[in-house]
Amino acid sequence: MSLVLPGEHVPAQHVNLKLGPGLLQISAASGEPTIIATRAGEVKHSANRNKWWIEGNSRRYVPAPQESVIGVVVARSGENWRVDIGAAHMASLDGLAFEGATKRNRPNLKVGSLLYARVSLAHKDMEPELECFDAQTRKAEGFGELKGGFLVTCSLKMCRMLLDPKHFLFPLLGSRFPLETAVGINGRVWINCKEPRQTIAVARCIEAVDPDGGGMDELALKKFLGTLDV
């Protein structure tokens, strides 16, 4: 584990290096690019070391390219939409940024609609931009409007934990009842169950496992589930 403070050097290196939240590439006096931390936290990287980020306990989401987020449509602006993704600024979503969308055939989103989207552009001096398809295949790949269901907010760290396929929470819940989920890296989780009591149970379990909440492990959660009517 490596803890850093803002301004400290981070030894992130890879042929296809991708920097996530909390990291910034600058040019050193020698002309060589160097990576520094922009916030305090723990240095993390993916298994193949091509993605690096700073893991902190912040609840304010800082957009980074290629990240999947859950947003709420707050307004329409011409052919685009303004979307709240929990960041300092609203994001913009082009009406054509959907699979198969044309000027005559585009989604009919309304204020309040939930979206599972990908950050296509993130720069500290510009509004973030979203798209609802995979940039390589141009297919939806699960992105788009989230209909029905319930939105749960949690810490950013909890979302990163849930995106790990080895995490115990969703497999444990999915073994008990049908469950549909979408996890945004921006501290939002969308859940869709057949019965309201199941939805309430999932929301309470996420809160219980969240490091900023109960911080329960798998054994403790199984006992907790036994107290719920599911």
C-alpha positions as CSV (number, residue, x, y, z in Angstrom):
1,M,0.0,0.0,0.0
2,S,1.4,3.4,-0.9
3,L,-0.1,6.6,0.5
4,V,0.5,9.9,-1.3
5,L,-0.2,13.6,-0.8
6,P,-1.0,16.2,-3.5
7,G,2.1,17.1,-5.5
8,E,3.9,13.8,-4.8
9,H,5.4,11.8,-7.7
10,V,3.7,8.5,-8.6
11,P,5.8,5.9,-10.5
12,A,3.0,5.0,-13.0
13,Q,4.4,3.5,-16.2
14,H,2.9,1.4,-19.0
15,V,2.8,1.4,-22.8
16,N,-0.9,2.2,-22.8
17,L,-1.0,4.1,-19.6
18,K,-4.5,5.4,-18.5
19,L,-4.7,7.8,-15.6
20,G,-7.8,7.8,-13.4
21,P,-9.0,10.2,-10.6
22,G,-6.3,11.9,-8.5
23,L,-3.4,11.7,-11.0
24,L,-2.1,14.2,-13.5
25,Q,0.7,14.0,-16.1
26,I,3.0,17.0,-16.4
27,S,6.3,17.9,-18.1
28,A,9.3,17.9,-15.8
29,A,12.2,20.4,-16.2
30,S,14.1,17.7,-18.1
31,G,11.2,17.5,-20.6
32,E,10.2,14.0,-19.6
33,P,6.6,13.5,-18.6
34,T,6.0,12.7,-14.9
35,I,2.9,11.7,-13.0
36,I,1.9,13.5,-9.8
37,A,-1.0,13.1,-7.3
38,T,-3.6,15.8,-7.2
39,R,-5.2,14.6,-4.0
40,A,-4.4,12.6,-0.9
41,G,-5.1,8.9,-0.9
42,E,-3.8,5.4,-1.7
43,V,-2.2,4.6,-5.1
44,K,-4.0,1.9,-6.9
45,H,-3.5,0.2,-10.3
46,S,-5.2,-2.5,-12.4
47,A,-3.8,-6.1,-12.5
48,N,-1.9,-5.4,-15.8
49,R,-0.8,-1.9,-14.4
50,N,-2.1,0.1,-17.4
51,K,-4.7,1.9,-15.3
52,W,-3.7,3.9,-12.2
53,W,-5.7,6.1,-9.8
54,I,-5.8,7.5,-6.3
55,E,-8.2,5.8,-3.9
56,G,-9.6,8.2,-1.3
57,N,-12.7,8.6,0.7
58,S,-14.0,11.5,-1.3
59,R,-17.7,11.6,-2.2
60,R,-17.2,14.3,-4.9
61,Y,-16.7,12.5,-8.2
62,V,-14.0,13.9,-10.5
63,P,-14.7,12.7,-14.1
64,A,-12.0,10.7,-16.0
65,P,-12.2,9.4,-19.6
66,Q,-13.5,5.9,-20.2
67,E,-15.2,5.7,-16.8
68,S,-18.8,4.3,-16.5
69,V,-21.2,6.6,-14.6
70,I,-24.9,6.8,-13.7
71,G,-26.4,10.2,-14.5
72,V,-29.7,12.0,-14.1
73,V,-31.1,14.1,-17.0
74,V,-31.7,17.6,-15.6
75,A,-32.4,19.6,-18.8
76,R,-32.5,19.6,-22.5
77,S,-30.4,22.0,-24.5
78,G,-31.2,22.0,-28.2
79,E,-30.3,18.5,-29.5
80,N,-28.3,17.7,-26.4
81,W,-29.1,16.9,-22.7
82,R,-27.6,18.2,-19.5
83,V,-26.8,15.4,-17.1
84,D,-26.0,15.4,-13.4
85,I,-23.2,12.9,-12.7
86,G,-22.3,14.1,-9.2
87,A,-19.3,16.1,-10.3
88,A,-18.6,19.8,-9.9
89,H,-20.1,20.6,-13.3
90,M,-23.0,19.1,-15.3
91,A,-22.1,16.8,-18.2
92,S,-23.4,17.1,-21.7
93,L,-24.8,14.3,-23.8
94,D,-25.2,14.5,-27.5
95,G,-28.5,13.3,-28.9
96,L,-26.5,11.1,-31.4
97,A,-24.3,9.5,-28.8
98,F,-26.5,6.3,-28.7
99,E,-26.3,3.1,-30.7
100,G,-28.1,3.6,-34.0
101,A,-29.2,7.1,-33.3
102,T,-29.9,9.5,-36.2
103,K,-31.4,13.0,-36.4
104,R,-34.8,11.3,-37.0
105,N,-34.4,8.5,-34.6
106,R,-33.0,9.4,-31.2
107,P,-34.0,8.5,-27.6
108,N,-36.8,10.5,-26.0
109,L,-35.2,11.3,-22.7
110,K,-37.1,13.3,-20.1
111,V,-35.9,15.3,-17.1
112,G,-35.4,12.8,-14.4
113,S,-34.4,10.0,-16.7
114,L,-31.5,7.8,-15.4
115,L,-28.7,7.0,-17.8
116,Y,-25.8,4.5,-17.7
117,A,-23.1,6.3,-19.7
118,R,-19.4,6.5,-20.4
119,V,-17.3,9.6,-19.9
120,S,-15.9,10.4,-23.4
121,L,-14.2,13.7,-22.5
122,A,-13.0,15.0,-19.2
123,H,-10.8,18.1,-18.8
124,K,-10.5,20.4,-15.9
125,D,-11.3,23.5,-18.0
126,M,-14.3,22.0,-19.9
127,E,-17.6,20.4,-19.2
128,P,-17.4,16.6,-19.2
129,E,-19.0,14.8,-22.2
130,L,-20.9,11.5,-22.1
131,E,-21.8,8.8,-24.7
132,C,-24.1,5.8,-24.4
133,F,-22.2,3.3,-26.5
134,D,-18.9,1.5,-26.6
135,A,-16.5,3.7,-28.6
136,Q,-14.9,0.7,-30.4
137,T,-17.9,-1.3,-31.3
138,R,-20.5,1.5,-31.6
139,K,-22.9,-0.8,-29.8
140,A,-24.8,0.0,-26.6
141,E,-23.1,-2.8,-24.6
142,G,-25.4,-2.1,-21.7
143,F,-25.2,1.7,-21.9
144,G,-28.4,3.8,-22.3
145,E,-31.5,4.7,-20.3
146,L,-32.1,2.8,-17.1
147,K,-35.9,2.2,-16.8
148,G,-37.5,1.4,-13.5
149,G,-35.4,0.3,-10.6
150,F,-34.0,2.4,-7.7
151,L,-30.9,4.5,-7.4
152,V,-28.6,4.1,-4.4
153,T,-25.8,6.5,-3.5
154,C,-22.7,5.3,-1.8
155,S,-19.0,6.2,-1.4
156,L,-16.7,6.2,-4.5
157,K,-14.7,3.5,-2.8
158,M,-17.7,1.2,-2.5
159,C,-18.4,1.6,-6.2
160,R,-14.9,0.5,-7.1
161,M,-15.3,-2.5,-4.8
162,L,-18.6,-3.5,-6.5
163,L,-17.0,-3.3,-9.9
164,D,-14.6,-6.0,-8.9
165,P,-16.1,-9.3,-10.2
166,K,-14.7,-11.1,-7.2
167,H,-16.6,-9.0,-4.7
168,F,-19.0,-11.1,-2.6
169,L,-22.0,-8.7,-2.4
170,F,-23.9,-9.1,-5.7
171,P,-23.2,-12.9,-6.1
172,L,-24.5,-13.4,-2.6
173,L,-27.7,-11.4,-3.2
174,G,-28.2,-12.8,-6.7
175,S,-28.2,-16.4,-5.2
176,R,-31.3,-15.4,-3.2
177,F,-33.4,-13.5,-5.7
178,P,-33.3,-12.1,-9.3
179,L,-31.3,-8.9,-9.3
180,E,-30.3,-6.5,-12.1
181,T,-27.7,-3.9,-11.3
182,A,-25.6,-1.1,-12.9
183,V,-22.6,0.4,-11.0
184,G,-21.3,3.9,-11.8
185,I,-17.9,4.8,-10.7
186,N,-19.4,8.1,-9.5
187,G,-20.9,6.8,-6.3
188,R,-24.2,5.6,-7.7
189,V,-25.7,2.1,-8.0
190,W,-28.9,1.3,-9.9
191,I,-30.8,-1.8,-8.7
192,N,-33.8,-3.5,-10.1
193,C,-35.7,-6.2,-8.3
194,K,-39.1,-7.8,-8.7
195,E,-40.4,-6.9,-5.2
196,P,-40.0,-3.6,-3.2
197,R,-38.7,-5.5,-0.1
198,Q,-35.9,-7.0,-2.1
199,T,-34.9,-3.5,-3.4
200,I,-34.9,-2.2,0.2
201,A,-32.8,-5.2,1.3
202,V,-30.2,-4.6,-1.5
203,A,-30.0,-0.9,-0.6
204,R,-29.5,-1.7,3.1
205,C,-26.8,-4.3,2.2
206,I,-24.9,-1.8,0.1
207,E,-25.0,0.7,3.0
208,A,-23.9,-2.0,5.4
209,V,-20.9,-3.1,3.3
210,D,-19.8,0.4,2.4
211,P,-16.5,1.3,4.1
212,D,-18.0,4.7,4.9
213,G,-20.9,3.0,6.5
214,G,-21.0,-0.4,8.3
215,G,-17.9,-1.9,6.6
216,M,-19.3,-5.4,6.9
217,D,-17.5,-8.4,5.6
218,E,-19.1,-11.4,3.9
219,L,-19.7,-13.3,7.2
220,A,-21.3,-10.3,8.9
221,L,-23.5,-9.6,5.9
222,K,-24.8,-13.2,5.8
223,K,-25.9,-12.7,9.4
224,F,-27.4,-9.3,8.6
225,L,-29.3,-10.8,5.6
226,G,-30.9,-13.3,8.0
227,T,-32.6,-10.4,9.9
228,L,-34.2,-9.1,6.7
229,D,-37.4,-10.3,5.2
230,V,-36.1,-11.6,1.8
